[in-house]
Amino acid sequence: MRKGARAAVAGGVFAVLIGVTGCGGGDSSASGPDDSNTGAAGEAPAGRKARSGPPDAAEVKATAEDFLSAWAAGDTAGAAALTDDPKAAKAALTSYRKDAHVAEVELRAGRGTGATVAFSVDARIAYREQRAPLAYSSSLTVVRDEASGKALVDWAPAVVHPKLRAGDTLRTGPADAPPIKAVDRDGKELRAADHPALKSVLAGLRERYGKKAGGTAGVETRIVRGKGADGKRLPDETLKVLSKGRAGTLRTTIDAGLQSAAERAVAKRSKAAVVAIKPSTGEILAVANSPAEGFNLAFQGSLAPGSTMKVISSALLIDKGLAAYGKPHPCPKFSSYGGWKFQNDDKFEIAGGTFAQSFARSCNTAFISQAPKLSDDDLTKEARDVFGIGLNWQIGVATFDGAVPVQRDAPMAASLIGQGGVRMNPLNMASVAATVRGGVFRQPYLVSPSVDDRTLAKAPRALKPSTAKQLRDLMRLTATSGTAAQAMSGVGGDMGAKTGSAEVDGQKKPNGWFTAYRGDLAAAAVVPASGHGGDTAGPIVASVLKAG
C-alpha cells in the first residue's frame, strides 16, 4: 500500500481512506496485497487443486478490501490484477485519474450482500485551477476464477461509476457542447428537474444544438457515451459542473402541460412509453418513458407492434381492393400460410361479418387470409411510401424510424398483424395514427428544421382520400364499440383508435400497444410484458388525449 494510505475497520464496515495526490501520471510500482487467494486470473500452482464454488464471506470481504485499497492508493496495476479482466480494469482505472482528473479518492465499503459489496466514493476533482467534489455510490461483485480458483472482482465499467457502460469514458474538461435552455412551444423553460422523462432528450438536444443555440461551454465532469445498438453515438451525461457555461435558448415543439400529463400517465407502470404528435404539423408535443432515466423506449425502441400494425395493413388491403369498410370479409378461427397456422385471440370467428367488424375486433385471420394475394414487398412499400416508416427521420435527437422488412411465406403473413420482422416504437405508431388523421405523412419533429436547415423526410405519396376516410371510420368504430372502446370511453370528439398485443418468445405476457387520435392530437404507447393493449397501454394514451 502506498505511503500515507490508511485502512480501518469500524463497526464491521471497512473504509479505505487514501489520497492519491502526487501519484503523477503513471501507475504505482507498489505491488498488490500479498494474499494467496487474490491476484490476477491464471492457472492454480502445480500440485494444488484450484478452489471451486462461490467465494465465501471471508474471500468476498478480503478481495473487496484489497481491490478498493489498491484503487484508492493509485495502484491501478495492483487493483486491476484483482479482477477477472485486468486489461480492461487497468485502462478504466487509469482513465479515472488521467481523463476524469480525479486527484484524490476516498472509498468506503459496506457490508456485503452475498457476493456483492456496495461502496461509497468521495472523489476530489482537480482540473487546472478548478477543484470540485464528486460523491456517488457503486458496487462490485466477487466471483471465483475457474482456472486459478482465486476470488476476483467481476470487472465491469459500472464498478468505477454506476452509470458507465461498455465504450463510455469518464472525463473532465471543457464540454463538447455549450449548455442550452430548452423551452416549450410557448417559451416555458423545460428542466430535467421538472420533467425527468426529458433528461435524455434534453441531453440529446444539447449535443446537437448547443453550439447553434449560441451558448458558451463550461468545464464539466461527464460521461462521454459510446455508440448505441444502432451504431450512433449516444449523448453525454453531465455529472458535475466545475464552471458554468452560458446557455443558449432552444425552442422545442413540446407542450409543457401535456408533457406533465404524459409523465404522470406512464409513471403508473414500471415500464412504459408514450409519444404525442400534432397531426396537422408533425410537431412532437410530449414524450415520456417509465422509468424516466435510461433507454429512450419512446424514440429508440424496436419492438413488434402487434395489431396496431393492422392500420397500415388495412390501408394496403383497401388500396388493392382486397377489403372495404362495409363489405363482407372472412374471419375464420384459423388461417394458414407458409406452413404456419394462425388463429384469433381465444379462437373467435365472425361468421358472415364485414371487414369493419374484423378490424374493430382485431381479427388476425382477416389479414392472414389475404396473404396469398399479396407480393412479398407490398407491405414494405405501403409502410414506407405512405406512412414514412423506415425513412431517415430527422426529429432533432436520435430515433429509430421503424422497420418493415421484405419477408416471404409465413413471416410475410405475420407482418400483416405486426409480428414477423416488423419493429416499431411509440413515436412511429403515433405517427401512423397522425397520418390517418391528417391523410398524409408529416415527419414528426422536436425542433423546427429552420434551426439547422435540415430536410424532413417526405413519403412519396399521400393516402388516397377514400382509403383515408375508411381508415378513420375503422378506427372510430374500434374506439366506440371495438377493442379500444373501454379505454377511449370519455375521450369524445373526433376520435379513432387501434389496440395491439405483440407476442414475444420467452415472455409470459405480450407487449401491450395502443395508438389513437382525437382531433389534432395523436398518441401511441407501449407497455412491455403487460397483456392486452386496450387494458394496459390504452389508459395511458386516453389520459394524454384527454389532457390535450
C-alpha positions as CSV (number, residue, x, y, z in Angstrom):
1,M,0.0,0.0,0.0
2,R,1.3,3.4,-0.9
3,K,2.8,5.6,1.9
4,G,0.0,7.6,3.5
5,A,-2.6,5.1,2.8
6,R,-4.9,4.3,5.7
7,A,-7.3,1.5,6.2
8,A,-9.7,0.9,9.1
9,V,-12.5,-1.3,10.2
10,A,-15.2,0.4,12.3
11,G,-18.3,-1.3,13.4
12,G,-17.9,-4.1,10.8
13,V,-17.7,-1.6,8.0
14,F,-14.5,-1.5,6.0
15,A,-13.3,2.0,5.0
16,V,-10.5,2.9,2.7
17,L,-9.4,6.5,3.3
18,I,-6.5,7.0,0.9
19,G,-5.3,10.0,-1.1
20,V,-3.6,9.7,-4.5
21,T,-2.3,13.3,-4.6
22,G,1.1,13.4,-6.1
23,C,0.8,9.9,-7.7
24,G,1.7,11.5,-11.1
25,G,0.6,10.2,-14.4
26,G,2.0,6.6,-14.2
27,D,0.9,3.6,-12.2
28,S,2.3,3.0,-8.8
29,S,5.1,0.5,-8.7
30,A,3.7,-0.9,-5.5
31,S,2.5,-4.5,-5.8
32,G,-0.9,-5.7,-4.8
33,P,-1.6,-7.2,-1.4
34,D,0.2,-10.5,-0.8
35,D,-2.8,-12.8,-0.4
36,S,-2.7,-16.3,-1.7
37,N,-6.4,-16.1,-2.5
38,T,-6.2,-12.9,-4.6
39,G,-4.4,-11.8,-7.7
40,A,-4.6,-12.0,-11.5
41,A,-6.5,-14.9,-13.0
42,G,-4.3,-17.8,-14.0
43,E,-3.7,-21.5,-13.5
44,A,-3.5,-22.9,-10.0
45,P,0.0,-23.7,-8.8
46,A,1.2,-27.2,-9.8
47,G,0.1,-29.8,-7.4
48,R,-2.5,-27.7,-5.8
49,K,-6.2,-28.2,-6.7
50,A,-8.0,-24.9,-7.6
51,R,-10.8,-24.0,-5.2
52,S,-14.3,-24.2,-6.7
53,G,-17.7,-22.9,-5.8
54,P,-18.8,-19.4,-5.0
55,P,-16.5,-17.3,-2.8
56,D,-17.2,-17.4,0.9
57,A,-17.9,-14.4,3.0
58,A,-14.2,-14.0,4.1
59,E,-13.0,-14.2,0.5
60,V,-15.6,-11.6,-0.6
61,K,-14.6,-9.2,2.2
62,A,-10.8,-9.7,1.6
63,T,-11.0,-9.3,-2.1
64,A,-13.2,-6.2,-1.9
65,E,-10.9,-4.6,0.7
66,D,-7.7,-5.3,-1.3
67,F,-9.2,-4.1,-4.5
68,L,-10.5,-0.8,-3.0
69,S,-7.3,-0.2,-1.2
70,A,-5.2,-0.6,-4.3
71,W,-7.6,1.6,-6.4
72,A,-7.6,4.4,-3.8
73,A,-3.8,4.2,-3.5
74,G,-3.4,4.8,-7.2
75,D,-2.1,1.3,-7.7
76,T,-4.0,0.7,-10.9
77,A,-2.0,-2.3,-11.9
78,G,-2.5,-3.9,-8.5
79,A,-6.2,-3.2,-8.4
80,A,-6.6,-4.5,-12.0
81,A,-4.8,-7.7,-11.1
82,L,-7.5,-8.4,-8.5
83,T,-10.2,-8.5,-11.3
84,D,-11.2,-11.1,-13.9
85,D,-10.3,-8.7,-16.7
86,P,-7.0,-7.0,-15.7
87,K,-6.5,-5.2,-19.1
88,A,-9.9,-3.6,-19.1
89,A,-9.8,-2.7,-15.4
90,K,-6.3,-1.1,-15.7
91,A,-7.4,1.0,-18.7
92,A,-10.6,2.2,-16.8
93,L,-8.8,2.9,-13.5
94,T,-6.0,4.8,-15.3
95,S,-8.6,6.8,-17.2
96,Y,-10.3,7.6,-13.9
97,R,-7.2,9.6,-12.9
98,K,-6.0,10.9,-16.2
99,D,-9.2,11.7,-18.1
100,A,-11.6,12.4,-15.2
101,H,-8.8,14.2,-13.4
102,V,-9.5,12.6,-10.0
103,A,-6.7,13.8,-7.7
104,E,-7.9,12.1,-4.5
105,V,-10.5,9.4,-3.8
106,E,-11.9,8.1,-0.6
107,L,-13.7,4.7,-0.8
108,R,-15.9,3.3,2.0
109,A,-17.1,-0.3,1.7
110,G,-20.2,-1.5,3.4
111,R,-21.2,-5.0,4.4
112,G,-21.5,-7.5,1.6
113,T,-24.8,-9.0,0.4
114,G,-23.8,-12.4,-0.8
115,A,-21.0,-11.8,-3.3
116,T,-21.8,-8.1,-3.8
117,V,-20.2,-5.3,-1.9
118,A,-21.6,-1.8,-2.1
119,F,-19.2,1.1,-1.5
120,S,-19.3,4.9,-1.5
121,V,-17.0,7.1,-3.4
122,D,-15.9,10.6,-2.3
123,A,-13.6,11.9,-5.1
124,R,-11.9,15.2,-5.5
125,I,-11.5,16.5,-9.0
126,A,-8.6,18.8,-9.9
127,Y,-8.7,20.4,-13.4
128,R,-6.2,23.1,-13.8
129,E,-7.1,25.7,-11.1
130,Q,-10.5,24.3,-10.5
131,R,-11.5,21.9,-7.7
132,A,-14.7,20.1,-7.1
133,P,-16.0,17.1,-5.1
134,L,-17.8,14.2,-6.7
135,A,-19.6,11.8,-4.5
136,Y,-21.6,8.7,-5.5
137,S,-22.2,5.0,-4.7
138,S,-21.3,1.9,-6.6
139,S,-20.8,-1.8,-6.0
140,L,-18.7,-4.7,-7.0
141,T,-19.3,-8.5,-7.2
142,V,-16.7,-11.1,-6.3
143,V,-16.6,-14.3,-8.4
144,R,-14.4,-17.4,-8.5
145,D,-11.9,-17.7,-11.3
146,E,-12.4,-21.3,-12.6
147,A,-8.8,-21.7,-13.7
148,S,-6.9,-20.4,-10.6
149,G,-9.6,-20.9,-8.0
150,K,-9.0,-17.3,-6.8
151,A,-11.6,-14.9,-5.7
152,L,-11.6,-11.9,-8.1
153,V,-13.7,-8.8,-8.7
154,D,-16.1,-9.4,-11.6
155,W,-15.0,-6.4,-13.7
156,A,-17.5,-4.1,-15.4
157,P,-17.3,-0.3,-16.2
158,A,-20.1,0.2,-13.6
159,V,-17.6,-0.6,-10.8
160,V,-15.9,2.8,-11.5
161,H,-19.2,4.6,-11.7
162,P,-22.7,3.0,-11.8
163,K,-23.7,4.9,-15.0
164,L,-20.7,3.8,-17.0
165,R,-21.3,1.2,-19.7
166,A,-19.0,-0.5,-22.2
167,G,-17.5,2.1,-24.5
168,D,-18.1,5.0,-22.1
169,T,-15.4,7.3,-20.6
170,L,-15.5,9.5,-17.5
171,R,-13.9,12.8,-18.5
172,T,-13.3,16.3,-17.0
173,G,-12.7,19.3,-19.2
174,P,-14.5,21.8,-21.4
175,A,-17.8,20.4,-22.5
176,D,-18.1,19.4,-26.2
177,A,-21.4,21.4,-26.4
178,P,-22.5,24.5,-24.6
179,P,-25.5,24.2,-22.3
180,I,-28.9,25.0,-23.6
181,K,-32.0,26.5,-22.1
182,A,-34.7,24.4,-23.8
183,V,-38.2,26.0,-23.8
184,D,-41.5,24.6,-24.9
185,R,-43.7,25.8,-27.7
186,D,-44.9,28.7,-25.5
187,G,-41.5,29.7,-24.2
188,K,-41.7,27.9,-20.8
189,E,-38.3,26.5,-19.7
190,L,-38.1,22.7,-19.8
191,R,-35.9,21.5,-16.9
192,A,-35.0,17.9,-16.2
193,A,-35.8,18.6,-12.5
194,D,-39.4,19.3,-13.5
195,H,-39.7,16.8,-16.3
196,P,-37.4,13.8,-15.5
197,A,-38.6,11.9,-18.6
198,L,-37.0,14.6,-20.8
199,K,-33.5,14.2,-19.3
200,S,-32.1,12.1,-22.1
201,V,-33.9,14.2,-24.7
202,L,-32.5,17.4,-23.3
203,A,-29.0,15.9,-23.3
204,G,-29.5,14.9,-27.0
205,L,-30.7,18.4,-27.9
206,R,-27.7,19.9,-26.2
207,E,-25.4,17.6,-28.0
208,R,-26.8,18.6,-31.4
209,Y,-27.9,22.2,-30.9
210,G,-25.6,23.6,-28.1
211,K,-23.4,25.5,-30.4
212,K,-26.2,26.6,-32.8
213,A,-28.2,28.0,-29.8
214,G,-25.4,30.5,-29.2
215,G,-24.1,29.5,-25.7
216,T,-20.6,29.0,-24.4
217,A,-19.2,25.8,-22.9
218,G,-18.2,25.4,-19.3
219,V,-16.0,22.8,-17.6
220,E,-17.7,19.6,-16.6
221,T,-17.1,16.1,-15.4
222,R,-19.2,14.0,-17.7
223,I,-19.8,10.5,-19.1
224,V,-18.7,10.5,-22.7
225,R,-21.0,7.9,-24.2
226,G,-20.0,5.3,-26.7
227,K,-22.2,4.1,-29.5
228,G,-25.7,2.6,-29.0
229,A,-27.0,-0.6,-30.6
230,D,-27.8,1.4,-33.8
231,G,-24.2,2.4,-34.2
232,K,-25.0,6.1,-33.3
233,R,-23.1,7.9,-30.5
234,L,-25.3,8.5,-27.5
235,P,-25.5,11.9,-25.8
236,D,-23.0,12.7,-23.0
237,E,-24.3,12.9,-19.4
238,T,-23.0,15.6,-17.1
239,L,-22.2,14.5,-13.6
240,K,-20.6,17.7,-12.2
241,V,-20.3,21.3,-13.3
242,L,-17.0,22.8,-12.3
243,S,-17.7,26.1,-14.1
244,K,-20.9,27.1,-15.7
245,G,-21.0,28.0,-19.3
246,R,-23.6,30.3,-20.8
247,A,-26.8,28.6,-22.0
248,G,-28.3,29.5,-25.4
249,T,-32.1,29.3,-25.8
250,L,-33.6,26.5,-27.9
251,R,-37.3,26.4,-28.7
252,T,-38.9,23.0,-29.0
253,T,-42.3,21.7,-30.0
254,I,-43.0,20.3,-26.6
255,D,-46.2,21.4,-24.7
256,A,-45.1,21.5,-21.0
257,G,-48.6,20.8,-19.8
258,L,-49.2,17.8,-22.0
259,Q,-45.6,16.6,-21.2
260,S,-46.5,16.6,-17.5
261,A,-49.7,14.6,-18.2
262,A,-47.7,12.1,-20.3
263,E,-45.2,11.6,-17.5
264,R,-48.0,11.1,-14.9
265,A,-49.6,8.5,-17.2
266,V,-46.5,6.3,-17.7
267,A,-45.5,6.6,-14.1
268,K,-48.3,4.2,-13.2
269,R,-46.3,1.5,-14.9
270,S,-42.8,0.2,-14.1
271,K,-42.0,0.2,-17.8
272,A,-43.9,2.1,-20.4
273,A,-43.5,4.8,-23.1
274,V,-45.8,7.3,-24.8
275,V,-45.5,9.9,-27.6
276,A,-48.0,12.6,-28.6
277,I,-47.9,14.3,-32.0
278,K,-49.9,17.1,-33.7
279,P,-51.1,15.5,-37.0
280,S,-51.5,18.8,-38.9
281,T,-47.8,19.7,-38.5
282,G,-45.9,16.6,-37.2
283,E,-44.8,18.5,-34.1
284,I,-44.0,16.3,-31.1
285,L,-45.9,17.6,-28.1
286,A,-44.9,15.1,-25.5
287,V,-42.6,12.1,-24.9
288,A,-42.3,10.1,-21.7
289,N,-40.7,6.9,-20.5
290,S,-41.0,4.9,-17.3
291,P,-38.5,4.6,-15.8
292,A,-37.7,8.2,-16.6
293,E,-34.0,7.6,-16.9
294,G,-32.2,5.1,-19.1
295,F,-33.1,3.8,-22.5
296,N,-35.5,6.0,-24.5
297,L,-38.0,3.4,-25.4
298,A,-40.4,6.0,-26.8
299,F,-38.0,7.2,-29.5
300,Q,-35.5,4.4,-29.9
301,G,-37.4,1.3,-29.0
302,S,-37.6,-1.5,-31.6
303,L,-40.5,-3.8,-30.8
304,A,-43.1,-5.8,-32.7
305,P,-46.2,-3.6,-32.7
306,G,-48.8,-6.3,-32.8
307,S,-52.2,-5.5,-34.1
308,T,-51.6,-1.7,-34.2
309,M,-49.8,-2.6,-37.5
310,K,-53.2,-3.5,-38.9
311,V,-53.8,0.2,-39.6
312,I,-51.0,0.0,-42.2
313,S,-52.1,-3.4,-43.4
314,S,-55.7,-2.2,-43.8
315,A,-54.5,0.7,-45.9
316,L,-52.7,-1.8,-48.1
317,L,-55.7,-4.1,-48.5
318,I,-58.1,-1.2,-49.2
319,D,-55.7,0.3,-51.8
320,K,-55.5,-3.1,-53.5
321,G,-59.3,-3.6,-53.4
322,L,-59.0,-6.7,-51.1
323,A,-61.0,-5.1,-48.3
324,A,-63.5,-2.3,-47.8
325,Y,-65.2,-0.9,-44.7
326,G,-68.7,-2.4,-45.1
327,K,-68.0,-5.3,-47.4
328,P,-68.1,-8.9,-46.4
329,H,-64.7,-10.3,-45.2
330,P,-63.6,-13.6,-43.8
331,C,-62.7,-14.0,-40.2
332,P,-62.4,-17.8,-39.5
333,K,-61.0,-19.2,-36.3
334,F,-57.8,-20.3,-38.1
335,S,-55.9,-19.4,-41.3
336,S,-52.7,-21.0,-42.6
337,Y,-50.0,-19.6,-44.8
338,G,-46.4,-20.5,-45.5
339,G,-46.5,-23.5,-43.2
340,W,-47.8,-21.6,-40.2
341,K,-51.2,-21.9,-38.7
342,F,-52.6,-18.5,-37.3
343,Q,-55.5,-18.1,-35.0
344,N,-57.5,-15.3,-33.4
345,D,-57.5,-14.4,-29.7
346,D,-59.5,-17.1,-27.9
347,K,-60.0,-18.7,-31.3
348,F,-63.1,-16.5,-32.1
349,E,-64.6,-16.2,-35.5
350,I,-67.0,-13.8,-37.2
351,A,-69.3,-15.7,-39.5
352,G,-70.7,-13.6,-42.3
353,G,-69.0,-10.5,-41.0
354,T,-67.6,-7.3,-42.6
355,F,-64.1,-6.0,-42.8
356,A,-65.1,-3.2,-40.3
357,Q,-66.2,-5.8,-37.8
358,S,-62.9,-7.7,-38.2
359,F,-60.8,-4.6,-37.7
360,A,-62.8,-3.4,-34.7
361,R,-62.4,-6.8,-33.0
362,S,-58.8,-7.2,-34.2
363,C,-59.3,-10.4,-36.2
364,N,-55.9,-11.8,-37.2
365,T,-57.2,-14.3,-39.8
366,A,-59.0,-11.5,-41.7
367,F,-55.5,-10.3,-42.7
368,I,-53.6,-13.6,-42.9
369,S,-56.3,-14.9,-45.3
370,Q,-55.2,-12.2,-47.8
371,A,-51.5,-13.0,-47.7
372,P,-51.7,-15.3,-50.8
373,K,-52.9,-12.3,-52.9
374,L,-50.0,-10.1,-51.9
375,S,-46.4,-9.7,-53.1
376,D,-43.6,-10.1,-50.6
377,D,-42.8,-6.4,-50.7
378,D,-46.3,-4.9,-50.8
379,L,-46.5,-4.2,-47.0
380,T,-42.9,-2.7,-47.0
381,K,-43.8,-0.3,-49.8
382,E,-47.1,0.7,-48.2
383,A,-45.4,1.4,-44.9
384,R,-42.6,3.4,-46.4
385,D,-44.2,5.2,-49.3
386,V,-47.4,6.2,-47.5
387,F,-46.6,6.2,-43.8
388,G,-42.9,7.2,-44.0
389,I,-41.8,4.1,-42.0
390,G,-38.1,3.5,-42.3
391,L,-37.3,6.8,-43.9
392,N,-34.4,8.8,-42.4
393,W,-36.4,10.9,-39.9
394,Q,-34.6,14.0,-38.5
395,I,-36.6,15.0,-35.5
396,G,-33.7,16.7,-33.6
397,V,-32.4,13.8,-31.5
398,A,-31.6,10.1,-32.2
399,T,-34.5,7.9,-33.2
400,F,-35.4,4.5,-34.6
401,D,-37.7,5.2,-37.5
402,G,-39.5,1.8,-37.8
403,A,-38.8,-1.2,-39.9
404,V,-41.0,-3.3,-42.2
405,P,-38.6,-5.6,-44.0
406,V,-39.5,-7.6,-47.1
407,Q,-40.3,-11.1,-46.0
408,R,-41.7,-14.2,-47.6
409,D,-44.0,-17.1,-46.7
410,A,-45.2,-17.2,-43.1
411,P,-43.1,-14.3,-41.8
412,M,-44.7,-12.1,-44.5
413,A,-48.1,-13.1,-43.3
414,A,-47.1,-12.5,-39.7
415,S,-46.0,-9.0,-40.6
416,L,-49.6,-8.1,-41.6
417,I,-50.5,-8.5,-37.9
418,G,-47.5,-6.7,-36.5
419,Q,-45.3,-9.7,-35.8
420,G,-42.6,-11.3,-38.0
421,G,-39.8,-8.8,-38.6
422,V,-41.8,-5.6,-38.1
423,R,-40.4,-3.3,-35.5
424,M,-41.8,0.0,-34.1
425,N,-41.8,2.3,-31.1
426,P,-44.4,4.8,-29.8
427,L,-43.0,7.6,-32.0
428,N,-43.6,5.5,-35.1
429,M,-47.1,4.4,-34.1
430,A,-48.2,7.9,-33.0
431,S,-47.1,9.0,-36.5
432,V,-49.2,6.2,-38.0
433,A,-52.3,7.5,-36.2
434,A,-51.4,11.1,-37.2
435,T,-51.1,10.1,-40.8
436,V,-54.5,8.5,-40.8
437,R,-56.0,11.6,-39.1
438,G,-54.3,14.1,-41.5
439,G,-54.3,12.0,-44.6
440,V,-50.6,12.5,-45.3
441,F,-47.3,11.6,-43.6
442,R,-45.8,14.6,-41.8
443,Q,-42.4,13.7,-40.3
444,P,-42.5,14.2,-36.6
445,Y,-40.0,16.7,-35.2
446,L,-38.9,18.1,-31.9
447,V,-37.0,21.2,-33.1
448,S,-38.0,23.3,-36.1
449,P,-36.0,22.4,-39.2
450,S,-35.3,26.1,-39.7
451,V,-32.9,26.0,-36.8
452,D,-30.4,23.9,-38.6
453,D,-31.7,23.8,-42.2
454,R,-32.2,20.0,-42.1
455,T,-34.6,18.4,-44.5
456,L,-37.6,16.5,-43.1
457,A,-38.4,13.1,-44.6
458,K,-41.3,13.0,-47.1
459,A,-43.3,10.0,-48.1
460,P,-43.7,9.5,-51.9
461,R,-47.5,9.6,-51.8
462,A,-50.4,10.6,-49.5
463,L,-53.2,8.3,-48.5
464,K,-55.9,8.0,-51.1
465,P,-58.9,10.1,-49.9
466,S,-61.2,7.1,-50.0
467,T,-58.6,5.0,-48.1
468,A,-58.0,7.7,-45.5
469,K,-61.8,8.0,-44.9
470,Q,-62.2,4.3,-44.5
471,L,-59.3,4.1,-42.1
472,R,-60.7,6.9,-39.9
473,D,-64.1,5.1,-40.0
474,L,-62.4,1.8,-39.0
475,M,-60.5,3.4,-36.1
476,R,-63.6,5.3,-34.9
477,L,-65.6,2.1,-34.8
478,T,-62.8,0.4,-32.8
479,A,-62.8,3.4,-30.4
480,T,-66.6,3.4,-29.9
481,S,-67.5,-0.3,-30.0
482,G,-64.4,-2.4,-30.6
483,T,-61.4,-3.5,-28.6
484,A,-60.5,0.2,-27.8
485,A,-63.9,1.2,-26.5
486,Q,-63.2,0.8,-22.8
487,A,-60.0,2.8,-22.9
488,M,-61.5,5.5,-25.1
489,S,-64.6,5.9,-23.0
490,G,-64.9,9.6,-22.1
491,V,-62.4,10.8,-24.7
492,G,-65.2,12.0,-27.1
493,G,-64.8,14.2,-30.1
494,D,-63.4,13.2,-33.5
495,M,-61.5,10.2,-32.4
496,G,-60.2,6.8,-33.6
497,A,-58.0,4.1,-32.1
498,K,-56.4,0.7,-32.5
499,T,-55.2,-1.8,-30.0
500,G,-52.3,-4.3,-30.2
501,S,-50.8,-7.2,-28.3
502,A,-47.4,-8.5,-29.5
503,E,-46.3,-11.9,-28.5
504,V,-42.6,-12.2,-27.5
505,D,-40.7,-15.6,-27.2
506,G,-40.0,-16.4,-23.6
507,Q,-42.3,-13.7,-22.3
508,K,-45.4,-14.8,-20.3
509,K,-47.5,-11.8,-21.3
510,P,-47.5,-9.9,-24.6
511,N,-46.4,-6.3,-25.1
512,G,-49.4,-4.1,-24.9
513,W,-49.8,-1.4,-27.6
514,F,-52.3,1.4,-28.3
515,T,-52.5,4.1,-30.9
516,A,-55.2,6.7,-31.3
517,Y,-56.1,10.3,-32.2
518,R,-58.6,12.9,-31.0
519,G,-58.9,16.0,-33.1
520,D,-55.5,17.4,-33.9
521,L,-53.7,15.2,-31.4
522,A,-52.4,11.7,-31.9
523,A,-50.6,9.4,-29.4
524,A,-49.3,5.9,-29.0
525,A,-48.0,3.9,-26.1
526,V,-46.4,0.6,-25.3
527,V,-46.3,-1.3,-22.0
528,P,-43.9,-4.3,-22.4
529,A,-44.9,-7.7,-20.9
530,S,-48.2,-6.3,-19.7
531,G,-51.0,-8.1,-21.6
532,H,-53.7,-6.7,-23.9
533,G,-53.0,-3.2,-25.2
534,G,-56.6,-2.0,-24.6
535,D,-56.2,-2.7,-20.9
536,T,-52.6,-1.6,-20.4
537,A,-51.4,1.0,-23.0
538,G,-54.9,2.2,-23.7
539,P,-55.4,4.1,-20.5
540,I,-52.1,5.9,-21.0
541,V,-53.0,7.1,-24.4
542,A,-56.5,8.1,-23.4
543,S,-55.3,10.2,-20.5
544,V,-52.9,12.0,-22.8
545,L,-55.7,12.7,-25.3
546,K,-58.0,14.0,-22.6
547,A,-55.3,16.2,-21.3
548,G,-54.7,17.7,-24.7
